[in-house]
């Protein structure tokens, strides 16, 4: 996996087809080698995707599209280990611990508000690693209902962070199919959508609502605000002034920022590298899902016969608001019964972007992120739900199918009109 990581980063600067072939082969070996230890739902989805791919290439698709899809996955083989290392560096930063301690000191009336906002901010960089931080806010002797409430609050916070943070796999998938959307466009839009989503969460679950509680929660995050701003700002700057893509900017910037942290704290180097190595052994599930989703999407997207049948449904036949609603719903609704958004979202986006759909790419990008985050929030197959349930000692079904089920549909109903207005304003 380390070799694949290095090869994918080298591919940003070297246009050598043979290098891509070799690295793609290494990625395939890693996925196949780790598949026996993968979660059951991963094996099922990989099996379904493999069967669908075989049917397509035996009937209407070009078999070489399978390898092209696998090569498209290489950027994720560089992204995921990079995010693992970034997460481990952040966990050791004194500023992160300071924010965590401040959240733990909040009064009970502001606890879930602090957990939601804290999980949103921590999750922007740490992703599922944020659960380990915010779960420490809940006392060890808390009741089952208190732990469940906190777990659901953390899920709301972490899952909607994908709406603006480039440090998520979903953000990377959307960028793969919509490369024309710039970071300086999607991150501000996403931040507004996050603010709206947090406001909805507070309106639905903060009882009694208090601006003082919101202010106290935001004050807890002051120690990490500047660090998060530097990370996001540097990625945006590099992506704007260089030919690197959004994902390429992350692959270059984040290791450099981690190195700066190592210079400041040499004692952090060894534990970070050890934790990163351990984390890389666990990447099989994520890479298997990403690979099969992108391979199926590439094969289907390049198959003329498939496009001919799909085109009447998607190309010019449906208004933008409907397509935006479908982009979210196609990930959200199947997720409830356990189908990960990475599968449905990637395949739908691949099909849609292979046609002249007419939707503003910026709005479509954000709709992809919204579906991803909302779907992950209520899917028992989601790594987020599994991790949150473990950290808060709550059954996964009580986290996925609890009060957040109503929340995701409300956010879906609110975001579609907002993105539709954006489409008609800028198209």
C-alpha positions in Angstrom: 0.0 0.0 0.0 2.9 2.3 0.7 4.2 1.7 -2.9 0.8 2.4 -4.3 0.6 5.6 -2.3 3.9 6.7 -3.6 3.1 5.7 -7.2 -0.2 7.6 -7.1 1.5 10.8 -5.9 4.3 10.4 -8.5 1.5 10.2 -11.1 0.6 13.8 -10.4 3.9 14.9 -11.9 4.8 12.2 -14.3 2.7 11.3 -17.4 3.9 7.7 -17.8 1.2 5.3 -18.8 3.3 2.3 -17.7 3.5 3.8 -14.2 -0.2 4.0 -14.0 -0.6 0.4 -15.2 1.8 -0.9 -12.6 0.3 1.2 -9.7 -3.2 0.1 -10.7 -2.0 -3.5 -10.6 -0.6 -2.9 -7.1 -3.9 -1.4 -6.0 -5.9 -4.4 -7.4 -3.6 -6.8 -5.5 -4.1 -4.8 -2.2 -7.9 -4.8 -2.6 -8.0 -8.5 -3.4 -5.6 -9.3 -0.6 -7.6 -7.4 2.0 -11.0 -8.4 0.8 -11.2 -11.6 2.9 -11.0 -9.4 6.0 -13.5 -6.9 4.8 -16.9 -6.2 6.3 -19.7 -8.4 5.1 -21.5 -5.5 3.5 -18.4 -4.6 1.6 -18.1 -8.1 0.2 -21.7 -8.1 -0.9 -21.4 -4.7 -2.6 -18.2 -5.7 -4.3 -19.8 -8.9 -5.5 -22.8 -7.1 -6.9 -20.5 -4.6 -8.6 -18.4 -7.3 -10.1 -21.4 -9.1 -11.5 -22.7 -5.9 -13.0 -19.4 -5.2 -14.6 -19.1 -8.7 -16.1 -22.6 -8.4 -17.5 -21.8 -5.0 -19.0 -18.5 -6.0 -20.6 -20.0 -9.2 -22.0 -22.9 -7.4 -23.6 -22.5 -3.7 -24.4 -19.2 -2.3 -22.8 -15.6 -2.2 -23.7 -13.5 -4.6 -21.4 -10.7 -2.1 -21.4 -13.0 0.4 -19.6 -12.5 -1.8 -16.5 -8.8 -1.0 -16.4 -9.5 2.7 -17.1 -11.9 2.8 -14.2 -9.3 1.2 -11.9 -6.7 3.8 -13.0 -9.2 6.5 -12.1 -9.2 5.0 -8.6 -5.5 5.6 -8.1 -5.9 9.2 -6.8 -7.9 7.7 -3.9 -5.0 5.3 -3.1 -3.0 8.4 -2.5 -5.7 10.4 -0.8 -6.8 7.9 1.9 -3.3 7.3 3.4 -2.7 11.1 3.3 -5.9 11.7 5.3 -4.9 8.9 7.7 -1.6 10.7 8.4 -3.3 14.1 8.7 -5.7 12.7 11.2 -3.0 11.2 13.4 -1.1 14.5 13.3 -4.2 16.5 14.3 -4.9 14.2 17.2 -1.6 15.0 18.8 -1.9 18.7 18.4 -2.2 20.6 21.7 -4.8 23.0 20.1 -7.1 20.0 19.3 -6.8 18.7 22.9 -7.5 22.2 24.2 -10.8 22.4 22.2 -11.7 18.9 23.3 -11.3 19.9 27.0 -13.3 23.0 26.6 -16.2 21.0 25.0 -16.1 18.6 27.9 -16.5 21.5 30.3 -19.8 22.7 28.7 -22.9 22.4 30.9 -25.4 19.7 30.1 -27.8 22.2 28.5 -25.2 23.0 25.9 -23.6 19.6 25.6 -25.3 18.3 22.4 -25.0 21.7 20.7 -21.2 21.5 21.5 -21.0 18.0 20.2 -22.7 18.8 17.0 -20.7 21.9 16.2 -17.5 20.2 17.5 -18.0 17.1 15.4 -18.5 19.4 12.4 -15.3 21.2 12.9 -13.2 18.2 14.0 -14.8 16.1 11.3 -13.7 18.6 8.6 -10.2 17.2 8.9 -10.4 14.1 11.1 -13.5 12.6 9.5 -14.6 9.6 11.6 -11.7 10.3 13.9 -13.7 13.1 15.3 -15.9 10.6 17.2 -13.0 9.7 19.4 -12.6 13.3 20.5 -16.3 14.3 21.1 -17.2 11.0 22.7 -14.9 11.9 25.6 -17.3 14.7 26.4 -19.9 12.2 27.6 -19.4 10.9 31.2 -18.6 7.2 31.5 -21.7 6.7 33.7 -24.2 8.4 31.3 -27.5 6.7 30.7 -28.3 4.9 27.4 -30.5 7.7 26.2 -27.9 10.3 27.0 -25.3 8.3 25.0 -27.7 7.8 22.1 -28.5 11.5 22.0 -24.8 12.4 22.0 -24.1 9.7 19.3 -26.8 11.1 17.0 -25.6 14.7 17.6 -22.1 13.7 16.7 -23.4 12.0 13.5 -25.2 15.1 12.5 -22.1 17.2 12.9 -19.5 14.9 11.3 -21.7 13.8 8.4 -22.5 17.3 7.2 -18.9 18.4 7.3 -18.5 16.7 3.9 -20.6 19.6 2.4 -17.5 21.9 2.5 -14.4 19.9 3.6 -12.1 18.6 0.8 -10.7 16.0 3.3 -13.5 13.5 2.6 -13.7 10.6 0.1 -17.0 11.9 -1.1 -15.5 15.2 -2.0 -12.8 13.4 -4.0 -15.4 11.3 -5.9 -17.4 14.4 -6.9 -14.1 16.1 -8.0 -13.2 13.2 -10.2 -16.4 13.6 -12.2 -16.8 17.4 -12.0 -13.2 18.6 -12.3 -14.3 22.0 -13.7 -15.6 23.0 -10.3 -12.9 25.0 -8.5 -12.1 24.7 -4.8 -12.7 28.5 -4.2 -16.3 27.9 -5.5 -17.4 24.7 -3.8 -15.8 25.4 -0.3 -17.7 28.7 0.3 -20.9 27.2 -1.0 -20.4 24.2 1.1 -19.7 26.3 4.2 -23.1 28.1 3.7 -24.8 24.7 3.4 -23.1 23.5 6.5 -24.3 26.6 8.4 -27.9 26.0 7.2 -27.7 22.3 8.1 -26.4 23.0 11.6 -29.2 25.6 12.0 -31.8 23.0 11.1 -30.2 20.6 13.6 -30.4 23.2 16.4 -34.0 24.1 15.5 -35.0 20.4 15.6 -33.0 19.1 18.6 -31.7 21.9 20.8 -34.3 22.1 23.6 -34.4 24.8 24.9 -32.6 26.7 22.2 -30.1 29.2 23.4 -27.8 31.5 21.5 -25.6 31.5 24.6 -25.1 27.7 24.2 -24.2 28.2 20.5 -21.7 30.9 21.4 -20.2 28.7 24.2 -19.8 25.9 21.7 -18.1 28.1 19.1 -15.8 29.5 21.8 -14.6 26.0 22.5 -13.3 25.7 19.0 -11.2 28.8 19.0 -7.9 27.0 19.6 -8.2 25.0 16.3 -9.8 27.6 14.1 -6.6 29.1 12.8 -5.1 25.7 12.1 -8.1 24.6 10.2 -8.1 27.8 8.3 -4.4 27.4 7.3 -5.0 23.9 6.1 -8.1 24.7 4.0 -6.6 28.0 2.8 -3.4 26.5 1.6 -5.1 23.7 -0.3 -7.4 26.3 -2.0 -4.3 28.5 -2.9 -2.3 25.6 -4.3 -5.3 24.4 -6.3 -5.9 27.9 -7.7 -2.4 28.9 -8.7 -1.1 25.5 -9.9 -2.2 23.0 -12.5 -2.9 20.5 -9.7 -6.5 19.2 -9.3 -8.3 19.5 -6.0 -7.2 16.0 -5.0 -3.7 16.7 -6.2 -3.5 19.8 -4.1 -4.4 17.8 -1.0 -1.9 15.1 -1.8 0.9 17.7 -2.0 -0.1 20.2 0.7 -1.1 18.0 3.6 2.1 15.9 3.8 4.0 19.2 3.7 2.0 20.7 6.6 2.5 17.4 8.5 6.2 17.8 8.0 6.1 21.3 9.4 4.4 19.8 12.5 7.2 17.2 12.7 9.8 19.9 12.7 8.0 21.7 15.5 7.5 18.4 17.4 10.0 15.8 16.4 8.7 13.4 19.1 5.4 13.1 17.1 7.1 11.6 14.0 7.3 8.0 15.2 3.9 7.6 16.7 2.2 9.3 13.7 4.0 7.0 11.2 3.2 4.0 13.3 -0.5 4.9 13.6 -0.6 5.8 9.8 0.9 2.3 9.0 -1.8 0.7 11.2 -4.5 2.7 9.5 -3.3 1.8 6.0 -4.0 -1.9 6.9 -7.6 -0.9 7.3 -8.1 0.8 4.0 -9.2 -2.3 2.2 -12.9 -1.7 2.8 -12.9 1.9 1.6 -10.7 1.2 -1.4 -12.7 -1.8 -2.4 -15.9 0.2 -2.4 -14.4 3.2 -4.2 -12.8 0.9 -6.8 -15.9 -1.1 -7.6 -18.1 2.0 -7.7 -15.8 3.9 -10.1 -15.2 0.8 -12.3 -18.9 0.2 -12.7 -19.5 3.9 -13.3 -16.7 4.1 -15.9 -17.9 0.9 -17.7 -21.5 2.0 -17.7 -20.6 5.6 -18.6 -18.6 4.6 -21.6 -21.1 2.1 -22.9 -23.0 3.6 -25.8 -25.9 1.2 -25.5 -26.4 2.1 -21.9 -26.3 5.8 -22.6 -28.9 5.4 -25.4 -31.3 3.9 -22.8 -30.5 6.3 -20.0 -30.4 9.5 -22.1 -34.1 9.9 -22.5 -34.5 9.8 -18.7 -31.6 12.2 -17.9 -30.7 14.2 -20.9 -32.8 17.3 -21.2 -35.9 15.4 -20.1 -35.9 16.4 -16.5 -35.6 19.9 -15.0 -32.6 20.8 -12.9 -34.4 20.7 -9.5 -35.5 17.1 -10.2 -32.0 16.0 -11.1 -30.6 17.7 -8.0 -33.2 16.0 -5.9 -32.4 12.7 -7.5 -28.6 13.2 -7.0 -29.3 13.4 -3.2 -32.1 10.9 -3.0 -30.3 8.2 -5.0 -27.8 8.1 -2.3 -30.0 8.7 0.7 -32.9 6.4 0.3 -30.9 3.2 -0.6 -28.6 4.0 2.3 -31.4 3.4 4.8 -31.5 -0.3 3.7 -27.7 -0.6 3.8 -26.5 0.3 0.3 -23.6 2.7 0.8 -23.8 6.1 -1.0 -20.5 5.5 -2.6 -22.1 2.9 -4.9 -25.3 4.6 -5.9 -23.9 8.1 -5.9 -20.8 7.3 -8.0 -22.8 5.3 -10.6 -25.5 8.0 -10.9 -23.0 10.8 -11.2 -21.0 8.9 -13.8 -24.1 8.3 -15.9 -25.3 11.9 -15.5 -21.9 13.5 -16.4 -21.6 11.4 -19.5 -24.7 13.2 -20.9 -25.6 16.8 -21.6 -27.7 17.1 -18.4 -27.7 20.9 -18.3 -27.3 21.2 -14.5 -24.9 23.8 -13.1 -21.8 21.7 -12.1 -21.3 23.6 -8.9 -24.9 22.8 -7.8 -24.5 19.2 -8.9 -21.2 18.9 -7.0 -22.9 20.1 -3.8 -25.8 17.8 -4.3 -23.5 14.9 -4.6 -21.8 15.8 -1.3 -25.2 16.3 0.4 -26.4 12.9 -0.7 -23.2 11.3 0.5 -23.3 13.0 4.0 -27.0 12.4 4.6 -26.9 8.8 3.3 -23.9 8.0 5.5 -25.7 9.4 8.5 -28.6 6.9 8.4 -26.9 3.8 6.9 -26.1 0.9 9.1 -23.5 -0.1 6.5 -21.8 3.3 7.0 -18.4 3.3 8.7 -19.5 6.5 10.3 -22.4 4.9 12.1 -20.4 1.9 13.1 -17.6 4.1 14.5 -20.0 6.4 16.4 -21.9 3.5 17.9 -18.7 2.0 19.1 -17.4 5.3 20.6 -20.6 6.0 22.4 -21.5 2.4 23.2 -24.9 2.5 21.4 -26.3 -0.1 19.0 -25.7 0.9 15.3 -29.5 0.6 14.5 -30.3 3.1 17.3 -27.8 5.6 15.7 -28.8 5.1 12.1 -32.6 4.7 12.5 -33.1 7.2 15.3 -34.1 10.9 15.3 -31.6 11.6 12.5 -33.9 9.8 10.0 -36.3 12.8 10.1 -33.4 15.3 10.1 -31.9 14.0 6.8 -35.2 14.4 5.0 -35.7 17.9 6.2 -32.2 18.9 5.1 -32.8 17.2 1.7 -36.0 19.3 1.3 -34.3 22.5 2.2 -31.1 22.1 0.2 -32.8 21.2 -3.1 -34.5 24.6 -3.5 -31.3 26.4 -2.5 -29.2 24.6 -5.1 -32.0 25.0 -7.7 -31.9 28.8 -7.1 -28.2 28.7 -7.4 -28.5 26.8 -10.7 -31.0 29.2 -12.3 -29.0 32.2 -11.0 -25.6 31.2 -12.4 -26.4 29.0 -15.4 
